[in-house]
Amino acid sequence: MTPFRRNSAASVRFAERRQREDEAPRLREHLPRLVSLKLEIVEDTGTGSNKHVRHVVLEHAPALFLIPCGDPRCVDGEHDVTATVMRALDAGQTSFHGDHDCTGSVGSAFCTRVIHVDGTAEYGR
């Protein structure tokens, strides 16, 4: 088994994603009326699917929605669903849907993973 390396490609990508999130504007500042946000994310693996739910903690959340590719062989893969989520929230939608193809590659081919995002938002006055 290979030991964890601090400078592995995965850890570098994680650090870069964390930095972009830290530098992004805060969701609470952009949408003060937003009370709750839940994202149900289904990743189509080609042979099945993986599903998880992200309950966004609004007090600290960036207005940036990056989801890493779930394929460990994928290089530079992620799903940036920021435009989909922010467009729906700016329009005051209480539910929305979006799809996104992975931007990475597996070997010499493009990654074929796709995610489907179903969002539920609640607003106050």
C-alpha positions in Angstrom: 0.0 0.0 0.0 1.3 3.5 -0.9 1.5 5.8 2.0 -0.3 9.2 1.9 1.8 12.0 0.5 1.2 15.6 1.4 2.2 16.7 -2.1 0.2 14.1 -4.0 -1.8 15.3 -7.0 -5.0 14.7 -5.1 -3.9 16.7 -2.1 -2.7 19.5 -4.3 -6.1 19.6 -6.1 -7.9 19.6 -2.8 -5.8 22.5 -1.5 -6.4 24.5 -4.7 -10.2 23.9 -4.5 -10.1 24.9 -0.8 -8.3 28.1 -1.7 -10.8 29.0 -4.4 -13.6 28.4 -1.9 -11.9 30.6 0.7 -11.5 33.4 -1.8 -15.1 33.2 -3.1 -17.8 35.6 -1.8 -19.9 34.2 1.0 -23.3 32.9 0.1 -25.0 34.6 3.1 -23.7 38.1 1.9 -25.0 37.5 -1.6 -28.4 36.0 -0.6 -29.3 37.2 2.9 -32.9 35.9 2.5 -31.7 32.3 2.0 -32.7 30.2 5.0 -31.7 26.7 3.8 -30.1 25.0 0.9 -29.9 21.3 0.2 -28.2 19.7 -2.8 -28.9 16.1 -3.8 -26.1 14.9 -6.0 -26.2 11.8 -8.1 -23.0 10.8 -10.0 -23.5 8.5 -13.0 -20.5 6.2 -13.0 -21.4 4.5 -16.3 -22.1 1.2 -14.5 -24.3 2.6 -11.7 -24.6 5.7 -9.6 -23.6 7.2 -6.3 -25.8 9.6 -4.4 -25.2 11.9 -1.6 -26.9 14.9 0.0 -25.1 18.1 0.9 -26.8 20.4 3.4 -25.1 23.7 2.9 -24.1 25.5 6.1 -25.1 29.0 5.1 -23.2 30.9 7.8 -19.8 30.0 6.3 -20.6 28.7 2.7 -18.9 30.2 -0.3 -21.0 31.2 -3.3 -19.0 28.5 -5.2 -20.2 25.0 -5.8 -17.4 22.7 -6.9 -17.9 18.9 -6.7 -14.8 16.7 -7.3 -15.1 13.8 -9.7 -15.7 10.5 -7.9 -13.4 8.5 -10.2 -10.0 8.1 -8.4 -8.3 7.7 -11.8 -9.7 11.0 -13.1 -7.1 13.8 -13.5 -8.2 17.4 -13.0 -11.8 16.3 -12.8 -14.5 18.3 -11.1 -18.0 19.6 -11.6 -18.5 23.3 -11.2 -22.2 23.8 -10.8 -21.9 27.3 -9.4 -23.7 28.9 -12.4 -26.6 26.5 -12.2 -27.1 26.9 -8.4 -26.6 30.7 -8.3 -28.9 31.3 -11.3 -31.7 29.4 -9.5 -31.0 31.1 -6.2 -30.8 34.6 -7.7 -34.2 33.9 -9.3 -35.7 32.8 -6.0 -36.4 29.3 -7.1 -37.3 26.8 -4.4 -36.3 23.8 -6.4 -34.0 23.4 -9.4 -32.1 20.8 -11.4 -28.9 20.7 -13.3 -26.5 18.3 -15.0 -22.8 18.6 -15.5 -20.1 16.5 -17.3 -16.8 16.0 -15.7 -14.0 18.3 -17.0 -11.2 15.8 -16.3 -9.6 12.9 -18.1 -8.9 9.2 -17.4 -5.8 8.2 -19.3 -5.9 9.7 -22.7 -9.7 9.9 -22.8 -12.2 12.4 -21.4 -13.8 11.4 -18.2 -17.3 10.1 -18.8 -18.8 10.8 -15.3 -21.9 13.0 -15.2 -23.6 14.4 -12.1 -27.2 15.4 -11.7 -28.0 18.0 -9.0 -31.4 18.6 -7.5 -31.5 21.6 -5.2 -34.1 22.7 -2.7 -33.9 26.2 -1.2 -36.0 28.0 1.4 -36.2 31.8 1.7 -37.2 34.1 4.4 -38.3 37.8 4.3 
